[in-house]
Amino acid sequence: MGNLANALQQLRAERREVQSQLEKLDKAIAVVELVNGEGTPQKVNQPSRITSAPTRFISKASRLKMAQAQRARWAKIRTESQPAAGTAKTSGSAPIKRTMSVAARRKIAAAQRARWARARKESKPVLVAAKRTGLPPVRHMSVAARRRLSALQRARWAKLRAEQRKAA
């Protein structure tokens, strides 16, 4: 197994060397064709694995024109993206943090307390307490109604005790 691994490694190394020699030959052929005036080199006997694109030759004047055009595009973008003169500069994209004065906070707090006082005054206190505790609302009775119920309950207990005495 070790011999096969070594052989495989040597074959791969040789293939890399041959590929590099082939690339060098292709480049030399391309240069000779360009000097000879045959135009762009043809892809003859190039394996499909090599993905080098044919080189484009651009004259110095054309490269200068392209560079000037690109500089003009960037200048236009920079001027459009800059804020108008006289506006405050912000650092980064973080929004400006606005702080509220102490007086403004006190006014807001007082207004909120007044709203809650008005809400407590308008609503029924029993229902508010029931909402807080989660229990059903408690009904309020007058003092006279409570006295009547107490008297009735005392009469029931007295009757029950009397029956228990007779049975004993």
Backbone as a ProteinNet text record, in pm:
[ID]
protein_1_A
[PRIMARY]
MGNLANALQQLRAERREVQSQLEKLDKAIAVVELVNGEGTPQKVNQPSRITSAPTRFISKASRLKMAQAQRARWAKIRTESQPAAGTAKTSGSAPIKRTMSVAARRKIAAAQRARWARARKESKPVLVAAKRTGLPPVRHMSVAARRRLSALQRARWAKLRAEQRKAA
[TERTIARY]
81	0	85.1	195.9	285	346	379.2	438	339.9	211.1	108	88.4	88.9	70.3	186.5	309.4	425.4	419.6	378.5	368.6	264.3	151.3	44.9	92.8	166.8	218.2	316.6	402.3	498.6	428.3	323.9	249	181.6	124.4	58.5	160.7	278.1	383.4	426.4	444.5	482.3	374.6	247.2	137.4	140.4	166.1	175.3	288.5	401.6	514.6	481	417.8	381.9	279.5	183.9	83.9	148.4	243.1	309.1	391.3	458.4	533.5	439.4	321.4	222.5	173	147.6	103.4	210.8	337	446.5	453.3	437.9	438.8	323	202.5	85.6	110	170.6	198.5	300.1	401.8	503.7	441.4	354.9	287.2	200.8	131.5	45.6	126.5	241.5	326.5	375.2	418.8	469.4	357.9	236.2	123.7	91.5	96.5	67.6	175.9	299.3	408	398.3	359.8	348.9	228.5	131.9	15.8	-101.4	-105.8	-217.9	-337.7	-331.2	-444.1	-444.5	-564.8	-577.6	-538.6	-472.3	-430.1	-550.4	-538.6	-645.6	-623.4	-731.2	-721.8	-704.2	-579.3	-550.1	-482.3	-532	-475.1	-468.3	-561.6	-564.3	-664.7	-626.6	-720.9	-831.4	-943.9	-1059.6	-1040.7	-943.6	-921.3	-858.8	-781.7	-716.9	-820.9	-839.7	-945.8	-890.2	-767.9	-712.4	-781.7	-831.6	-902.2	-800.6	-835.1	-742	-721.3	-597.6	-566.3	-611.2	-666.9	-710	-601.2	-565.8	-465.3	-536.3	-520.1	-583.4	-471.4	-488	-383.5	-377.5	-265	-244.7	-346.2	-376.6	-473.3	-612.3	-649.6	-781.1	-786.8	-676.7	-674.7	-688.1	-624.7	-636.5	-780.2	-844.6	-984.6	-1074.7	-1052	-1132.8	-1111.7	-987.3	-957.8	-1024.8	-1019.9	-1084.8	-1235.9	-1294.3	-1438.6	-1476.1	-1393.9	-1423.2	-1409.3	-1306.2	-1291.1	-1410.9	-1461.5	-1578	-1701.2	-1718.5	-1832.9	-1824.2	-1704.2	-1687.2	-1708.2	-1662	-1680.9	-1829.8	-1902.7	-2047.5	-2116.3	-2079	-2139.8	-2107.3	-1981.6	-1942.1	-2020.3	-2040	-2111.8	-2258.6	-2316.2	-2457.2	-2478	-2380	-2398.4	-2364.7	-2295.2	-2260.5	-2383.5	-2398.7	-2513	-2499.9	-2612.2	-2612.1	-2533.4	-2479.5	-2398.6	-2485.6	-2430.6	-2504.4	-2578.4	-2586.9	-2654.8	-2555.1	-2606.8	-2520.2	-2468.2	-2339.9	-2281.1	-2306.1	-2341.3	-2356.8	-2248	-2197.4	-2092.1	-2156.6	-2127.8	-2182.7	-2329.5	-2394.4	-2536.1	-2624.4	-2568.3	-2646.9	-2732.3	-2858.2	-2943.2	-2900.4	-2935.9	-2903.7	-2990.7	-2927.8	-3003.1	-3058.1	-3188.3	-3252.2	-3281.1	-3248	-3272.8	-3386.1	-3460.8	-3575.1	-3537.9	-3581.1	-3548.7	-3625.5	-3578.8	-3642.8	-3783.7	-3800.9	-3933.1	-4032.1	-3984.6	-4072.5	-4112.8	-4017.6	-4051.3	-4151.7	-4136.5	-4231.9	-4371.6	-4378.1	-4509.1	-4576.3	-4498.6	-4554.9	-4602.1	-4522.7	-4560.4	-4687.4	-4698.6	-4818	-4941.3	-4925.5	-5038.2	-5081.3	-4984.1	-5018.4	-5089.2	-5041	-5109.3	-5252.2	-5273.5	-5408.2	-5497	-5440.4	-5520.2	-5561.8	-5467.6	-5501.1	-5602.4	-5590.3	-5687.6	-5826.7	-5834.3	-5963	-6019.8	-5933.8	-5980.1	-6030.4	-5959.5	-6005.8	-6138.3	-6153.5	-6275.3	-6395.5	-6375.2	-6485.4	-6522.7	-6427.8	-6458.2	-6506.7	-6565.4	-6612.9	-6493.9	-6472.4	-6356.1	-6360.2	-6480.3	-6492.4	-6438.3	-6473.4	-6429.7	-6278.3	-6221.6	-6077.8	-6006	-6053.3	-5991.9	-6009.6	-6124.3	-6148.8	-6056.5	-6031.8	-5942.7	-5800.8	-5757.1	-5622.4	-5604.8	-5702.6	-5688.7	-5729.7	-5806.1	-5851.5	-5977.6	-6030.4	-6152.2	-6275.1	-6391.2	-6512.6	-6542.2	-6609.8	-6636.2	-6724.1	-6689.6	-6764.1	-6873.4	-6993.2	-7104.9	-7115	-7138	-7149.7	-7295.9	-7315.2	-7451.8	-7461.2	-7581.6	-7603.8	-7598.3	-7584.1	-7575.9	-7707.4	-7818.3	-7950.3	-7965.8	-7920.8	-7932.8	-7846.1	-7726.5	-7639.4	-7703.3	-7767	-7833.5	-7947.7	-8023.6	-8133.2	-8079.2	-7970.8	-7912.5	-7858.7	-7795.3	-7744.7	-7858.2	-7967.7	-8082.5	-8139.4	-8151	-8203.1	-8110.4	-7980.9	-7885.1	-7891.1	-7900.9	-7912.9	-8038.2	-8147.1	-8273	-8256	-8184.6	-8164.1	-8081.2	-7972.3	-7888.8	-7965.4	-8047	-8126.5	-8223.2	-8286.2	-8381.6	-8307.6	-8188.7	-8111.2	-8068.9	-8027.4	-7988.1	-8106.9	-8220.7	-8341.4	-8376.8	-8364.7	-8394.6	-8293.5	-8166.9	-8065.2	-8091.1	-8143	-8172.4	-8288.5	-8389.4	-8505.3	-8462	-8373.8	-8331.3	-8241.2	-8171.9	-8081.6	-8151.6
-119.9	0	126	121.6	236.4	265.7	158.5	177.6	242.8	202.6	261.6	409.2	441.7	581.4	665.8	611.2	685.6	702.8	597.3	603.9	707.3	706.1	802	944.5	964.6	1096.6	1143.5	1054.9	1091	1124	1045.1	1071.8	1209	1242.9	1373.3	1486.2	1467.7	1569.6	1587.3	1477.8	1485.8	1555.5	1523.6	1587.8	1739	1784.5	1927.5	1992	1923.6	1976.9	1987.9	1884.1	1884	1992.7	2012	2116.5	2254.1	2275.2	2406	2427.2	2321.4	2332.6	2361.7	2295.2	2316.5	2461.1	2514.9	2653.9	2748.2	2720	2803.4	2798.9	2678.3	2665.7	2742.1	2732.7	2805.2	2955.8	3005.3	3148.9	3189.6	3107.9	3139	3140.6	3043.6	3038.8	3162.1	3204	3321.4	3445.2	3459.9	3576.9	3577.5	3462.4	3453.9	3485.7	3435.9	3463.9	3612.7	3677.9	3821.2	3900.9	3863	3932.6	3910.4	3791.3	3756	3823.4	3870.9	3940.6	3851.2	3736.8	3646.9	3677.9	3776.7	3812.9	3733.7	3702.2	3631.9	3486.9	3429	3289.8	3195.4	3084.4	2985.1	2885.3	2828.8	2729.9	2592.2	2557.6	2428.4	2341	2219.4	2119.7	2166.2	2252.7	2293.1	2204.6	2145.1	2063.1	2151.3	2090.3	2165.7	2211.8	2155.4	2193.9	2331.9	2372.3	2502.3	2608	2700.3	2799.7	2939.6	2950.9	3084.9	3149.7	3270.6	3342.6	3407	3425.1	3493	3636.1	3683.3	3816.4	3922.2	4032.2	4144.9	4249.2	4298	4403	4533.9	4626.2	4757.4	4860.9	4952.1	5053.4	5145.9	5213.7	5303.3	5417.7	5469.2	5578.7	5533.6	5410.5	5359.9	5340.7	5291.9	5273.4	5407.5	5512.4	5645.9	5697.4	5675.8	5718.4	5646.3	5514.8	5436.7	5485.6	5517.1	5565.1	5699.5	5789.3	5920	5904.5	5816	5793.8	5738.8	5646.2	5589.6	5695.3	5780	5887.7	5981.8	6011	6098.4	6033.6	5901.7	5832.4	5838.6	5813.4	5816.5	5957	6058.7	6196.6	6230.6	6185.5	6211.2	6143.1	6019.6	5946.2	6014	6060	6127	6255.6	6333.5	6460	6436.1	6330.9	6300.6	6248.7	6175.3	6114.5	6208.9	6321.1	6414.1	6492.9	6520.9	6600.1	6744.6	6813.8	6953.3	7038.1	7149.7	7236.9	7297.9	7306.7	7369.4	7269.3	7144.2	7046	6986.6	6940.9	6884.3	6749.4	6726.4	6598	6498.8	6377.8	6271	6170.2	6116.6	6016.4	5879.8	5812.2	5679	5685	5571.3	5564	5566.9	5593.6	5597.2	5723.5	5711	5829.5	5922.3	6048.5	6146.5	6118.5	6108.3	6081	6212.7	6216.6	6337.8	6320	6419.6	6412.3	6506.3	6467.6	6546.1	6623.6	6745.1	6824.7	6772.1	6807.5	6763.5	6820.1	6943.9	7007.5	6934	6895.1	6823.5	6688.4	6619.1	6489.8	6506.7	6612.9	6637.4	6666.6	6743	6772.2	6643.8	6557.4	6431.8	6344.8	6337.9	6257.3	6311.2	6443.2	6503.4	6475.2	6485	6456.8	6311	6219.6	6078	6052.4	6116.6	6099	6150.7	6263	6317.7	6222.3	6159.8	6064	5945.5	5892.9	5778.9	5817.7	5936.5	5981.6	5990.8	6044.8	6056.7	5917.7	5824.9	5689.5	5620.5	5639.4	5577.9	5637.9	5766.1	5833.5	5786.7	5769	5731.5	5584.2	5497.8	5354.9	5316.1	5197.5	5147.1	5086.5	5125.7	5075.7	4925	4867.5	4724.3	4648.2	4694.5	4626.1	4638.4	4752.7	4769.6	4671.8	4659.6	4567.2	4423.7	4392	4256.6	4224.4	4322.5	4298.6	4270.3	4341.4	4322.5	4184.9	4138.8	4011.7	3892.8	3915.1	3805.1	3739.2	3789.6	3732.6	3799.9	3733.8	3799.3	3924	4021.6	4145.5	4120.1	4189.1	4176.6	4282.3	4239.7	4334.7	4397.6	4524.5	4595.7	4599.1	4580.6	4586.3	4703.3	4746.5	4853	4793.4	4880.5	4835.1	4769.7	4823	4767.5	4626.9	4604.7	4472.5	4372.3	4414.5	4324.1	4286	4381.1	4352.5	4253.1	4270.2	4175.8	4035.5	4022.9	3890.9	3828.8	3908.8	3855.9	3804.9	3880.8	3838.4	3707.8	3694.7	3570.8	3452.3	3474.3	3368.1	3325.5	3423.3	3387.7	3305.6	3341.3	3266.6	3123.6	3104.1	2968.4	2884.7	2944.5	2869.5	2836.3	2924.8	2899.2	2784.4	2783.3	2677	2543.1	2541.2	2418.4	2364.7	2455.6	2411.3	2354.5	2415.7	2366.3	2225.8	2198.6	2066	1962.7	2003.4	1910.2	1876.9	1971.3	1946.3	1849.1	1861.8	1770.8	1630.4	1616.9	1485.1	1418.5	1492.4	1434.8	1396.7
0	0	0	76	81	-54.1	-130.4	-263.2	-358.3	-348.3	-435.6	-402.6	-275.1	-234.5	-285.8	-275.7	-325.5	-476.7	-545.3	-691.3	-732.9	-663.4	-693.7	-669.1	-562.7	-531.2	-638.6	-685.2	-790.1	-921.1	-952.8	-1076.6	-1072.1	-957.7	-945.1	-957.5	-899	-908.6	-1054.2	-1126.6	-1267.6	-1349.5	-1318.1	-1391.2	-1369.5	-1245.8	-1219	-1299	-1305.6	-1381.3	-1529.8	-1583.5	-1725.7	-1754	-1663.5	-1684	-1684.2	-1591.8	-1589.5	-1717.6	-1767.2	-1892.6	-2008.7	-2008.9	-2114.7	-2113.1	-1994.6	-1984.5	-2037.1	-2003.4	-2052.6	-2204.7	-2262.1	-2408.2	-2471.3	-2411.4	-2464.2	-2462.7	-2355.5	-2347.7	-2454.7	-2474.2	-2575.8	-2714.6	-2741.7	-2871.9	-2890.8	-2786.3	-2796	-2827	-2763.1	-2787.6	-2931.9	-2980.6	-3118.3	-3216.7	-3189.9	-3280.6	-3283.9	-3164.6	-3161	-3234.2	-3215.6	-3284	-3434.7	-3472.3	-3614.2	-3678.6	-3595.3	-3650	-3679.1	-3620.3	-3645.1	-3556.5	-3471.3	-3386.3	-3257.4	-3210.3	-3082.6	-3099.5	-3001.1	-3012.5	-3009.8	-3080.9	-3082.5	-2971.4	-2924	-2817.6	-2880.6	-2908.8	-2970.6	-2867.2	-2854.4	-2764.6	-2618.8	-2576.8	-2436.8	-2364.4	-2252.4	-2178.2	-2119.5	-2092.8	-2043.6	-1899.6	-1828.9	-1689.3	-1677.5	-1774.1	-1766.7	-1799.7	-1705.4	-1721.1	-1737.3	-1788.5	-1807	-1926.3	-1902.8	-2008.5	-2101.3	-2228.4	-2318.9	-2270.4	-2279.2	-2229	-2328.9	-2274.8	-2358.1	-2357.3	-2472.8	-2481.3	-2507.7	-2414.9	-2427	-2435.2	-2525.2	-2543.6	-2422.1	-2409.2	-2296.6	-2299.3	-2418.6	-2431.7	-2386.4	-2424.2	-2383.1	-2232	-2172.9	-2027.9	-1956.7	-2009.6	-1949.7	-1957.8	-2073.2	-2088.5	-1989.5	-1975.9	-1881.9	-1738.4	-1702.4	-1567.8	-1541.7	-1641.3	-1625	-1609.9	-1689.3	-1679.9	-1542.2	-1491.2	-1359.1	-1249.8	-1260.5	-1162.5	-1165.8	-1284	-1296.8	-1232.1	-1253.8	-1191.4	-1039.4	-985.5	-839.6	-785.1	-855.4	-810.1	-805.1	-905.9	-909.4	-791.4	-763.7	-651.7	-519.8	-504.4	-379.9	-358.4	-463.9	-447.6	-418.1	-473.6	-447.3	-306.1	-253.8	-122.7	-8.8	-36.8	70.3	110.8	244	288.4	242.2	237.5	193.6	292.6	245.2	330.5	439.3	559.6	669	756.2	715.9	799.4	896.8	1009.8	1112.8	1067.5	1092.6	1055.8	1168.1	1131	1228.9	1204.7	1309.4	1294.4	1278.4	1168.8	1145	1109.1	1124.1	1090	1213.6	1331.5	1454.2	1455.5	1497.2	1501.6	1615.6	1602.4	1704.9	1825.9	1943.3	2065.6	2118.3	2133.4	2182.6	2331.1	2409.5	2553	2587	2688	2729.6	2855.8	2865.1	2982.7	3103.1	3220.3	3345.2	3353.1	3312.1	3316.9	3226.1	3107.4	3014.3	3072.3	3134.8	3196.2	3308.9	3387.3	3497.4	3443.6	3335	3274.6	3226.4	3161.8	3111.6	3227.6	3334.1	3450.5	3515.6	3526.7	3586.7	3501.4	3369.6	3280.6	3293.4	3305.8	3319.9	3452.7	3560.3	3690.4	3683.2	3613.8	3600.3	3520.9	3414.2	3336.9	3423.3	3500.7	3585.7	3693.7	3751.6	3852.1	3791.3	3669.5	3600.9	3570.9	3530.7	3500.6	3626.9	3739.6	3864.9	3910.6	3889.6	3932.1	3849.4	3719.4	3631.7	3644.5	3672.2	3677.8	3816.9	3824.7	3952.7	4026.6	4153.3	4224.3	4247.2	4256.7	4279.2	4158.5	4038.3	3918.7	3898	3936.3	3922.4	4014.2	4138.9	4233.3	4185.3	4128.5	4080.1	3962.4	3877.7	3763.7	3811.2	3916.3	3965.7	4029.3	4105.4	4177	4092.1	3988.2	3904.8	3960.1	4071.8	4131.2	4071.5	4084.3	4034.4	4117.6	4061.4	4134.6	4257.9	4365.8	4491.3	4489.4	4530.2	4531.9	4670.5	4674.2	4801.7	4845.1	4976.8	5032.5	5128.1	5143.7	5241.4	5382	5481.4	5621.1	5662.8	5620.1	5657.3	5599	5475.7	5413.9	5488.2	5531.3	5607.5	5740.5	5805.4	5934	5915.6	5808.9	5782.1	5761.2	5680.4	5655.8	5784.3	5869.4	5996.9	6084.1	6090.3	6172.8	6119.4	5986.1	5927.3	5957.9	5948.9	5975.6	6121.8	6213	6355.4	6380.6	6313.1	6331.6	6281.5	6166.7	6115.2	6211	6265.6	6358.6	6488.2	6533.2	6655.1	6631.3	6515.2	6480.3	6472.6	6411.5	6397.1	6534.7	6625.5	6758.7	6835.6	6816.4	6886.1	6839.1	6708.4	6656.6	6708.6	6720.5	6770.1	6917.1	6997.8	7138.4	7152.7	7067.6	7072.7	7035.2	6939.4	6893.2	6996.8	7080.1	7179.7	7301.8
[MASK]
++++++++++++++++++++++++++++++++++++++++++++++++++++++++++++++++++++++++++++++++++++++++++++++++++++++++++++++++++++++++++++++++++++++++++++++++++++++++++++++++++++++++

